[in-house]
C-alpha cells in the first residue's frame, strides 16, 4: 500500500468536476482552503469520497509509480480507466476503448508532455484522454497502440460523455472486479 498523502496538493479540487456541488472541471472548489485542504472533508460528496488520483495510489504492478505529485506536474490522473468511443475513419466502425483520464491544469496546457507520464502510458499501453475541462481535450495514443509505432494525438475537442454513462459505470465496475480478483488468494 502507498505511503503517499495529499499534503498541500489540492489540484484535484480544481480540475475534477463535482456534480453534487455543481462544480465545473477547471474551477476551484468553493470548499478548498489553501494549505489546509477541504473544509467539508468529513461530509464531502460521494463523488469526492470515491475519486482518487493515480499518484496517491502510488503503485504500478506492485512497484512504485514513477510520477511526481500532481501540484508539481500540473495534472492529475484518475486511477480508474474510463472509456471512449472511437470511429475508424476508413471503415466507419465504432470501437469502445479504455482510456486513462489525465486532467491538465489549463494554465499549463503542455503538462501532459511530462516524460514520466508519456513513459507510463507507453509502458502500460493505454490511451490517454487529456482533458482541460468537461468539454476540451484530446486523445493521446502511445506508440504501442498505433500501427506505425509513433505517438498520435486526436485533435477532437469534444470530450463530453454523451450516452456513455452506463458504459462508464460498467467499465469502472469491471476495473474494480479485476482489482479484487487480482488481490484474492
N, C-alpha and C positions, 0 to 999 in steps of 0.2 A: 504494500500500500504506500501511497505517496506521502511524503512529509511536507509537501508544499502547502502554503497558505496564501490567501489573497493579500494579506498585509495591507498596504496602502493602495493597491490596484483596485480600481472601480471601473475599468474600461467597459466591462460588460454592461454596467448600469447606464452607459451612454449609448453603446452600439446596438444592443439587442432590444427588439420591440417587446413590450409587455401589454398584452391585450387588456388584462384586468385593470390596469392603471391608465389605459388609453394613452400609453407612452409609445411614440413612434420610434422606429430604428434611427439611430444617429442623434437622438435628442437626450440630453442628460436627464436622468430620473429626478423628479422633484424630491425624492426621499433620500438621496445620497448626500452625505456630508463629507466635504474634503478632508482627507486624512483620517476619517472616522468610520466610513462605510455607510451601511443602510440604517436609517433612523427607525425603520419599521421591521427590522430583521426578524424578530420573533413572530410577527404576524404578516410577513410578506406573502404575496400571492403564490399560488401553487406553481405557476409557470416559472417563477424565480426560484422556488424550492427545488424544482426538478431539473433546472438547467445548470450545467456545469461546463466550464471550458476545458479543453483538452490539456492545456498547460497545467491546470490544477490537478487533474488526474495524475499527470507526471510520469506515466509509463507507456511503453510501446512494446508489445510482445514480451512482457516481463522485464525489460531493461529500461533504463532512464530515457525519458523523452528529451531529445537534444534541442529544445526550443527555449527561447528567452521568455521572461514574464511579459504578458500582454501589454502592460503600460510602457514597456521598454521598446517593443517592436511595433506598437500601434495597430495590432489586430488581435482578435480573439477567435478561437476555433471552437465550434460546437463539438462536444465529444461524441455525439450521436450522429451518424451519417444521415443525410436527407436523401430525397430522390427528386429527379427532374425528368422531364420528357425531352427527348432529343429526336429531331426529324432528320433522316438521311436525305440530303438534297438531291441525290441521284435517284433514289428509289421512292422517296416519299414515305417510307416506312418510319413509324414512330417507336422508339425504344425508351424504356424507363431505365435509368442508371443511378447507382448510388453516387452521391457527391458529399464532399466534406465542406461544410459552410465555413467560410473564412470571412468574418466581419471586419472590414478595414475602417479605420478612422478616416472620414472624408478629408480631414486636414492633412493626412499623409496618404494620398491616393496610390503611391507606389510601394506601400508597406508590404504588399503581397510578394514583392520581389526578394524578400529575405531568403538568402541562400539556404538557411536551415529549414525553412518551410518548403521550398522547392525540392530539397533533398528528401524530406519526409514524404511529400506527395509522390515522387518518383519511386521511392523505396516501397511504399505501400501500394502504389499503382492505383491511386484513387483520383478521380476528377475533383477539382475544387470549384465551388460556386463562390466566387469572390463578390462580396456584397458591400455596398456603401450605405444603403438604406433598404427599405422594403421593396423598392422598385428598380434601383440602379445597381447593375453588377454585370458579371460576365462569367462564362465557364472557362476553366483553365485545364487543358488536357496534357498530362505528362507524357514524355516520350514512350513510356511503356504502354500507353493507351492509344497510340497513334500508329498507323501503318508505316509512316516514314521515320518513326522514332525521333521526332522533334517535338518541342513544345508547341501547343496550339492554343489560341485564345479565341473563344467565340465572342463576337462583339455585340451580341444581343444585349440590349439594356433592360429588357423586361424580365424581371425575376419574380414576378408575383405568382402566388401559388395556384390561382385558378381553381380547378376542380380536383386538386391533388390532396386535399386534406385527409381523406380516408386512406389513400395510398401512403401518405406520410406517416400516419398513425401506425399502419401495419408495418412499415419499414422500421419504425422505432421499436415496436414490439418484437419484431424479428431480431433486431440488433440485441435487445436485452435478453431474449431467449438464447441467442448464441453465447452471450457473456455468461449466463447462468450455466449453460451446458458445459462450457469450457472450464468453469471453476468447480464443477461437480466431480466427485471421485469416480 
